[in-house]
Amino acid sequence: MSKIGLVLEGGGMRGAYTAGALSWLIDHGIEFDYGVGISSGAVHLCSYLLKDKKLLYDISVIHMTAKANVGIQAFLREGRYVAYDYIFDEILYKNLKYDIKPLVESDKYFEMGIYDCELGDAYFLGKEALDEKLQFLKATCSLPIAGKIVEYNGKKYLDGGIKYMIPIHRSVEVGCDKHFIISTKKKDYIRKPANLFMRNLMKMNFPKYPKISEDYNIRHIRYHEQVDLSEELEAQGKAFFLRPSIEYPVKRFSGDTENLKKTFQLGIDDMEANKEEILKFLGRSK
């Protein structure tokens, strides 16, 4: 019997696409043997495992466009381009009452990618790392420069996407022989190398942690390696690789409510358009 893994890319606001696709999975009662998420994909993975469609929609569409989240207000509030403290401490924890406890107490098998600044490497942790006040989830999403290093349980963390953007290799490592991969980028997306300004900015911001800059500088290479592996597995019939069929003007840190709604709905529509193929891949009847 196949062991099927759910693999979720990050993407910031583009994660509305993932949230829509996961909402479709909930509607169809589809579960997986294992799940792994990076950055916003980690948060949406938790909402999916909680079977909470409202959280998926509210987090990815309703609250992401708040002016306090990104830009000038975020910088004035937290000294960073993205107000991760506000997003997680105020919106998710206090406003949305995001309750992670059912996942911690469940028998669900899932992991989230994290970057350990002092170790200089990314790895994956499961439900045992989650905490009531969502500090670990915050750490999984805190991108360098845009956000601050998050100190949690004596360690200094950043977004695991510094090294792994599509964590397909992890699904393979834990023994899954089939993989359902959801990306937030179209098939023709090309990740470009970091420019000179960003490379220098990374060095200036993390002088104690040079490995962060080194890993950041080769993200484009690793990303395409992860896409190549996903496509190779897809060609072998071992993966279903879902990517947006069209693109709305939504980027990692920008997008208006209307286009986020469209992106969320696109996730649902793309799943529905591929329903027969998806159910066949998962070994389910119509």
VONUVEX-561711 format. One record per residue (C-alpha): residue number from 1; residue in one letter; x, y, z. Coordinates in pm, 1 decimal. Example, Ala and Ser with C-alpha at 12.3 -4.5 7.8 and 13.67 -1.06 7.14 Angstrom:
BEGIN
+-----+----+----------+----------+----------+
|   i | aa |        u |        v |        w |
+-----+----+----------+----------+----------+
|   1 |  a |   1230.0 |   -450.0 |    780.0 |
|   2 |  s |   1367.0 |   -106.0 |    714.0 |
+-----+----+----------+----------+----------+
This chain:
BEGIN
+-----+----+----------+----------+----------+
|   i | aa |        u |        v |        w |
+-----+----+----------+----------+----------+
|   1 |  m |      0.0 |      0.0 |      0.0 |
|   2 |  s |    135.1 |    341.5 |    -96.7 |
|   3 |  k |    242.6 |    595.3 |    161.1 |
|   4 |  i |    143.0 |    935.0 |     24.4 |
|   5 |  g |    299.2 |   1262.6 |    132.1 |
|   6 |  l |    155.0 |   1613.8 |    102.7 |
|   7 |  v |    426.7 |   1865.6 |     12.1 |
|   8 |  l |    360.8 |   2239.9 |     43.4 |
|   9 |  e |    578.6 |   2519.7 |    -90.9 |
|  10 |  g |    587.8 |   2858.9 |     81.1 |
|  11 |  g |    522.8 |   3186.4 |    -98.2 |
|  12 |  g |    386.9 |   3445.7 |    144.2 |
|  13 |  m |     65.5 |   3593.2 |      7.8 |
|  14 |  r |     83.4 |   3355.2 |   -288.3 |
|  15 |  g |     -5.0 |   3091.3 |    -30.7 |
|  16 |  a |   -369.3 |   3184.0 |    -86.8 |
|  17 |  y |   -347.4 |   2939.7 |   -378.2 |
|  18 |  t |   -235.0 |   2661.8 |   -146.6 |
|  19 |  a |   -507.6 |   2751.7 |    102.3 |
|  20 |  g |   -774.4 |   2719.5 |   -167.7 |
|  21 |  a |   -639.9 |   2381.6 |   -283.1 |
|  22 |  l |   -633.2 |   2254.5 |     76.1 |
|  23 |  s |   -990.6 |   2372.2 |    126.9 |
|  24 |  w |  -1087.1 |   2152.3 |   -169.3 |
|  25 |  l |   -910.5 |   1857.1 |     -7.4 |
|  26 |  i |  -1106.7 |   1911.1 |    314.2 |
|  27 |  d |  -1434.7 |   1923.9 |    119.8 |
|  28 |  h |  -1349.8 |   1589.7 |    -38.6 |
|  29 |  g |  -1236.8 |   1425.3 |    283.7 |
|  30 |  i |   -886.2 |   1362.5 |    153.7 |
|  31 |  e |   -606.8 |   1299.3 |    403.4 |
|  32 |  f |   -242.5 |   1198.1 |    366.4 |
|  33 |  d |     -3.1 |    969.8 |    549.2 |
|  34 |  y |    245.8 |   1252.5 |    593.8 |
|  35 |  g |    260.3 |   1626.4 |    541.5 |
|  36 |  v |    545.8 |   1876.6 |    516.9 |
|  37 |  g |    527.7 |   2253.6 |    474.5 |
|  38 |  i |    766.9 |   2543.5 |    431.5 |
|  39 |  s |    697.6 |   2901.4 |    546.3 |
|  40 |  s |    332.7 |   2993.9 |    478.1 |
|  41 |  g |    294.0 |   2633.8 |    364.8 |
|  42 |  a |    363.7 |   2525.3 |    724.3 |
|  43 |  v |     84.0 |   2746.1 |    858.4 |
|  44 |  h |   -162.8 |   2632.8 |    592.1 |
|  45 |  l |    -64.1 |   2270.4 |    655.1 |
|  46 |  c |   -163.2 |   2309.5 |   1020.4 |
|  47 |  s |   -497.3 |   2470.1 |    927.1 |
|  48 |  y |   -564.1 |   2187.9 |    681.1 |
|  49 |  l |   -483.3 |   1922.4 |    942.3 |
|  50 |  l |   -722.1 |   2099.5 |   1179.1 |
|  51 |  k |   -978.7 |   2071.2 |    896.9 |
|  52 |  d |  -1053.8 |   2439.5 |    937.5 |
|  53 |  k |  -1154.8 |   2595.3 |    605.0 |
|  54 |  k |  -1237.7 |   2924.1 |    775.4 |
|  55 |  l |   -883.1 |   2957.6 |    905.0 |
|  56 |  l |   -744.6 |   2880.2 |    559.9 |
|  57 |  y |   -955.5 |   3155.4 |    405.1 |
|  58 |  d |   -929.4 |   3414.5 |    681.8 |
|  59 |  i |   -552.8 |   3389.0 |    717.1 |
|  60 |  s |   -474.0 |   3387.3 |    344.5 |
|  61 |  v |   -735.8 |   3634.7 |    220.5 |
|  62 |  i |   -900.4 |   3847.9 |    487.7 |
|  63 |  h |   -609.0 |   3938.0 |    712.3 |
|  64 |  m |   -306.3 |   3935.5 |    483.5 |
|  65 |  t |   -386.0 |   4271.6 |    324.6 |
|  66 |  a |   -392.8 |   4463.8 |    653.3 |
|  67 |  k |   -173.1 |   4773.8 |    620.5 |
|  68 |  a |     -9.0 |   4695.9 |    952.8 |
|  69 |  n |    138.1 |   4372.5 |    812.5 |
|  70 |  v |    377.7 |   4497.7 |    546.8 |
|  71 |  g |    555.9 |   4819.8 |    460.6 |
|  72 |  i |    580.0 |   5149.0 |    648.2 |
|  73 |  q |    346.5 |   5059.9 |    936.3 |
|  74 |  a |    524.8 |   4729.8 |    985.0 |
|  75 |  f |    862.7 |   4904.8 |    988.8 |
|  76 |  l |    744.4 |   5165.1 |   1238.8 |
|  77 |  r |    599.2 |   4892.0 |   1459.0 |
|  78 |  e |    875.6 |   4630.0 |   1444.3 |
|  79 |  g |   1166.0 |   4780.4 |   1251.5 |
|  80 |  r |   1118.3 |   4528.3 |    970.0 |
|  81 |  y |    937.9 |   4520.2 |    636.8 |
|  82 |  v |    700.0 |   4248.5 |    758.3 |
|  83 |  a |    536.2 |   4265.6 |   1102.5 |
|  84 |  y |    559.8 |   3898.5 |   1190.3 |
|  85 |  d |    498.9 |   3968.6 |   1560.4 |
|  86 |  y |    175.5 |   4146.9 |   1476.7 |
|  87 |  i |     64.6 |   3876.3 |   1232.3 |
|  88 |  f |    121.0 |   3587.5 |   1470.0 |
|  89 |  d |     78.8 |   3741.7 |   1816.1 |
|  90 |  e |   -217.1 |   3965.0 |   1737.8 |
|  91 |  i |   -398.2 |   3830.5 |   1430.9 |
|  92 |  l |   -353.5 |   3454.4 |   1458.7 |
|  93 |  y |   -323.0 |   3406.6 |   1833.9 |
|  94 |  k |   -545.7 |   3678.7 |   1979.5 |
|  95 |  n |   -787.8 |   3760.2 |   1697.1 |
|  96 |  l |   -838.3 |   3427.1 |   1522.0 |
|  97 |  k |   -783.3 |   3222.3 |   1841.7 |
|  98 |  y |   -563.1 |   2981.6 |   1645.7 |
|  99 |  d |   -561.4 |   2670.1 |   1864.1 |
| 100 |  i |   -273.1 |   2437.2 |   1786.2 |
| 101 |  k |   -341.1 |   2203.0 |   2079.6 |
| 102 |  p |   -554.5 |   1949.9 |   1885.1 |
| 103 |  l |   -261.2 |   1890.7 |   1648.0 |
| 104 |  v |    -13.1 |   1843.3 |   1930.2 |
| 105 |  e |   -244.9 |   1587.4 |   2088.2 |
| 106 |  s |   -325.1 |   1412.1 |   1759.1 |
| 107 |  d |   -156.5 |   1113.9 |   1594.6 |
| 108 |  k |   -101.8 |   1307.3 |   1271.4 |
| 109 |  y |    241.6 |   1278.6 |   1111.7 |
| 110 |  f |    365.7 |   1607.8 |    973.2 |
| 111 |  e |    671.0 |   1833.6 |    976.7 |
| 112 |  m |    761.3 |   2196.3 |    922.2 |
| 113 |  g |   1084.7 |   2333.6 |    781.7 |
| 114 |  i |   1297.5 |   2564.4 |    997.7 |
| 115 |  y |   1640.9 |   2727.9 |    963.7 |
| 116 |  d |   1869.9 |   2708.7 |   1266.8 |
| 117 |  c |   2089.5 |   3019.8 |   1248.9 |
| 118 |  e |   2362.6 |   2896.5 |   1483.5 |
| 119 |  l |   2381.0 |   2555.2 |   1318.2 |
| 120 |  g |   2373.5 |   2714.9 |    973.5 |
| 121 |  d |   2133.3 |   2461.7 |    831.0 |
| 122 |  a |   1764.6 |   2387.6 |    777.7 |
| 123 |  y |   1584.5 |   2081.7 |    906.7 |
| 124 |  f |   1235.6 |   1958.2 |    985.9 |
| 125 |  l |   1047.4 |   1933.5 |   1314.5 |
| 126 |  g |    706.5 |   1786.9 |   1390.5 |
| 127 |  k |    415.3 |   1859.0 |   1621.7 |
| 128 |  e |    639.3 |   1837.7 |   1929.6 |
| 129 |  a |    785.8 |   2176.3 |   1830.2 |
| 130 |  l |    450.4 |   2358.0 |   1825.8 |
| 131 |  d |    359.1 |   2591.5 |   2110.2 |
| 132 |  e |     35.1 |   2751.1 |   2223.8 |
| 133 |  k |    146.9 |   3105.7 |   2139.6 |
| 134 |  l |    258.2 |   3011.1 |   1787.0 |
| 135 |  q |    619.2 |   3120.8 |   1824.0 |
| 136 |  f |    752.4 |   2819.6 |   1635.7 |
| 137 |  l |    510.0 |   2879.7 |   1349.2 |
| 138 |  k |    622.5 |   3243.3 |   1345.5 |
| 139 |  a |    981.7 |   3125.2 |   1315.9 |
| 140 |  t |    896.7 |   2901.1 |   1020.0 |
| 141 |  c |    775.0 |   3210.3 |    829.4 |
| 142 |  s |   1028.2 |   3475.9 |    932.5 |
| 143 |  l |   1233.2 |   3552.0 |    624.5 |
| 144 |  p |   1576.1 |   3712.2 |    663.3 |
| 145 |  i |   1580.5 |   4092.2 |    619.8 |
| 146 |  a |   1198.8 |   4104.9 |    592.9 |
| 147 |  g |   1169.3 |   3966.7 |    946.6 |
| 148 |  k |   1374.5 |   3920.0 |   1260.2 |
| 149 |  i |   1544.1 |   3610.9 |   1396.0 |
| 150 |  v |   1296.8 |   3436.1 |   1626.6 |
| 151 |  e |   1438.2 |   3302.7 |   1953.0 |
| 152 |  y |   1248.6 |   2996.1 |   2070.3 |
| 153 |  n |   1346.2 |   2721.0 |   2314.6 |
| 154 |  g |   1702.9 |   2847.0 |   2331.5 |
| 155 |  k |   1754.5 |   2845.7 |   1954.6 |
| 156 |  k |   1759.9 |   3117.5 |   1691.8 |
| 157 |  y |   1539.8 |   3042.6 |   1393.7 |
| 158 |  l |   1441.6 |   3177.2 |   1053.2 |
| 159 |  d |   1228.8 |   3054.5 |    762.8 |
| 160 |  g |   1334.6 |   2712.2 |    636.1 |
| 161 |  g |   1281.3 |   2845.5 |    283.6 |
| 162 |  i |   1633.7 |   2983.6 |    299.5 |
| 163 |  k |   1736.1 |   2634.0 |    193.5 |
| 164 |  y |   1422.8 |   2433.8 |    107.3 |
| 165 |  m |   1142.5 |   2594.1 |    -91.4 |
| 166 |  i |    966.4 |   2280.2 |   -213.6 |
| 167 |  p |   1047.6 |   2015.8 |     50.2 |
| 168 |  i |    996.8 |   1719.9 |   -180.6 |
| 169 |  h |   1322.2 |   1553.7 |    -71.8 |
| 170 |  r |   1189.5 |   1529.8 |    283.7 |
| 171 |  s |    877.5 |   1346.7 |    170.1 |
| 172 |  v |   1108.0 |   1099.3 |     -4.4 |
| 173 |  e |   1336.1 |   1069.1 |    299.8 |
| 174 |  v |   1055.5 |    973.6 |    538.7 |
| 175 |  g |    951.9 |    689.1 |    310.9 |
| 176 |  c |    664.2 |    822.8 |    102.8 |
| 177 |  d |    648.0 |    657.9 |   -236.9 |
| 178 |  k |    390.6 |    900.5 |   -377.4 |
| 179 |  h |    380.7 |   1275.6 |   -332.3 |
| 180 |  f |    109.0 |   1537.5 |   -377.1 |
| 181 |  i |    295.6 |   1864.6 |   -428.9 |
| 182 |  i |    132.7 |   2208.7 |   -423.7 |
| 183 |  s |    339.9 |   2496.8 |   -557.2 |
| 184 |  t |    250.1 |   2866.5 |   -552.3 |
| 185 |  k |    426.0 |   2944.1 |   -879.9 |
| 186 |  k |    339.1 |   2874.8 |  -1242.1 |
| 187 |  k |    520.0 |   2609.2 |  -1440.3 |
| 188 |  d |    725.9 |   2864.9 |  -1633.6 |
| 189 |  y |    850.3 |   3044.2 |  -1320.6 |
| 190 |  i |   1225.1 |   3114.0 |  -1317.7 |
| 191 |  r |   1388.2 |   3198.6 |   -985.5 |
| 192 |  k |   1671.4 |   3443.4 |  -1045.8 |
| 193 |  p |   1993.7 |   3471.1 |   -844.4 |
| 194 |  a |   1998.6 |   3723.2 |   -560.8 |
| 195 |  n |   2125.0 |   4060.6 |   -681.0 |
| 196 |  l |   2440.6 |   4227.8 |   -547.6 |
| 197 |  f |   2244.7 |   4460.6 |   -318.0 |
| 198 |  m |   2064.3 |   4171.5 |   -145.9 |
| 199 |  r |   2382.6 |   3965.7 |   -117.4 |
| 200 |  n |   2559.8 |   4252.8 |     56.7 |
| 201 |  l |   2256.5 |   4327.3 |    273.8 |
| 202 |  m |   2248.7 |   3966.6 |    392.2 |
| 203 |  k |   2617.0 |   3980.9 |    490.7 |
| 204 |  m |   2564.4 |   4306.8 |    679.2 |
| 205 |  n |   2259.9 |   4179.0 |    866.1 |
| 206 |  f |   2399.9 |   3841.7 |    970.3 |
| 207 |  p |   2775.5 |   3886.1 |   1036.9 |
| 208 |  k |   2764.8 |   3616.7 |   1309.0 |
| 209 |  y |   2590.1 |   3368.1 |   1080.2 |
| 210 |  p |   2771.7 |   3364.8 |    742.7 |
| 211 |  k |   2603.5 |   3037.9 |    637.4 |
| 212 |  i |   2269.3 |   3221.8 |    608.5 |
| 213 |  s |   2413.5 |   3443.3 |    333.7 |
| 214 |  e |   2581.2 |   3149.2 |    163.7 |
| 215 |  d |   2257.5 |   2950.6 |    153.3 |
| 216 |  y |   2056.9 |   3254.4 |     44.2 |
| 217 |  n |   2292.5 |   3317.3 |   -245.9 |
| 218 |  i |   2227.8 |   2973.8 |   -397.0 |
| 219 |  r |   1853.1 |   2954.6 |   -332.9 |
| 220 |  h |   1783.7 |   2981.0 |   -706.3 |
| 221 |  i |   1997.1 |   2673.4 |   -773.2 |
| 222 |  r |   1834.7 |   2469.4 |   -498.6 |
| 223 |  y |   1486.7 |   2580.7 |   -603.4 |
| 224 |  h |   1532.6 |   2449.8 |   -955.0 |
| 225 |  e |   1682.4 |   2126.5 |   -819.0 |
| 226 |  q |   1366.1 |   2083.6 |   -610.6 |
| 227 |  v |   1145.0 |   2156.2 |   -911.7 |
| 228 |  d |   1347.9 |   1911.8 |  -1122.3 |
| 229 |  l |   1305.9 |   1635.6 |   -863.5 |
| 230 |  s |    932.1 |   1705.3 |   -841.6 |
| 231 |  e |    896.6 |   1688.5 |  -1219.6 |
| 232 |  e |   1107.8 |   1372.9 |  -1238.5 |
| 233 |  l |    884.0 |   1200.5 |   -983.5 |
| 234 |  e |    579.2 |   1327.7 |  -1171.3 |
| 235 |  a |    710.2 |   1176.1 |  -1495.3 |
| 236 |  q |    752.9 |    845.5 |  -1311.9 |
| 237 |  g |    393.0 |    855.8 |  -1190.2 |
| 238 |  k |    511.3 |    901.6 |   -831.5 |
| 239 |  a |    399.6 |   1263.4 |   -788.5 |
| 240 |  f |    111.6 |   1493.7 |   -868.9 |
| 241 |  f |    256.2 |   1842.4 |   -909.1 |
| 242 |  l |    -12.7 |   2111.2 |   -882.3 |
| 243 |  r |     82.1 |   2460.6 |   -998.6 |
| 244 |  p |   -132.9 |   2768.6 |  -1067.3 |
| 245 |  s |   -289.3 |   2755.1 |  -1413.5 |
| 246 |  i |   -291.6 |   3135.0 |  -1436.3 |
| 247 |  e |   -136.8 |   3417.4 |  -1238.4 |
| 248 |  y |   -299.4 |   3708.2 |  -1056.6 |
| 249 |  p |   -103.1 |   4016.3 |   -940.5 |
| 250 |  v |    -13.0 |   3864.7 |   -604.2 |
| 251 |  k |    347.2 |   3849.4 |   -484.3 |
| 252 |  r |    515.5 |   3728.5 |   -167.5 |
| 253 |  f |    454.7 |   4055.6 |     17.8 |
| 254 |  s |    186.4 |   4228.0 |   -188.2 |
| 255 |  g |   -166.0 |   4166.5 |   -306.6 |
| 256 |  d |   -508.9 |   4324.6 |   -263.9 |
| 257 |  t |   -808.9 |   4146.7 |   -116.9 |
| 258 |  e |   -981.4 |   4096.5 |   -451.1 |
| 259 |  n |   -681.7 |   3927.1 |   -611.5 |
| 260 |  l |   -621.0 |   3715.9 |   -302.6 |
| 261 |  k |   -983.6 |   3597.4 |   -327.9 |
| 262 |  k |   -922.2 |   3509.1 |   -692.6 |
| 263 |  t |   -600.2 |   3327.6 |   -603.3 |
| 264 |  f |   -775.1 |   3128.2 |   -328.8 |
| 265 |  q |  -1055.8 |   3038.1 |   -569.2 |
| 266 |  l |   -800.7 |   2943.4 |   -835.2 |
| 267 |  g |   -661.6 |   2682.9 |   -595.6 |
| 268 |  i |  -1009.8 |   2533.4 |   -567.0 |
| 269 |  d |  -1077.4 |   2558.1 |   -941.3 |
| 270 |  d |   -746.1 |   2397.3 |  -1041.1 |
| 271 |  m |   -812.7 |   2108.0 |   -805.8 |
| 272 |  e |  -1161.2 |   2065.0 |   -946.6 |
| 273 |  a |  -1033.0 |   2082.8 |  -1304.0 |
| 274 |  n |   -791.9 |   1799.3 |  -1223.5 |
| 275 |  k |  -1034.2 |   1607.5 |  -1003.1 |
| 276 |  e |  -1041.0 |   1284.7 |  -1201.9 |
| 277 |  e |   -662.8 |   1270.1 |  -1231.4 |
| 278 |  i |   -614.8 |   1360.4 |   -863.9 |
| 279 |  l |   -852.2 |   1093.9 |   -737.6 |
| 280 |  k |   -691.4 |    835.4 |   -964.2 |
| 281 |  f |   -344.2 |    929.9 |   -839.0 |
| 282 |  l |   -460.6 |    902.4 |   -477.1 |
| 283 |  g |   -629.7 |    570.4 |   -544.9 |
| 284 |  r |   -975.4 |    697.8 |   -464.9 |
| 285 |  s |  -1304.2 |    643.9 |   -643.1 |
| 286 |  k |  -1507.1 |    938.4 |   -773.6 |
+-----+----+----------+----------+----------+
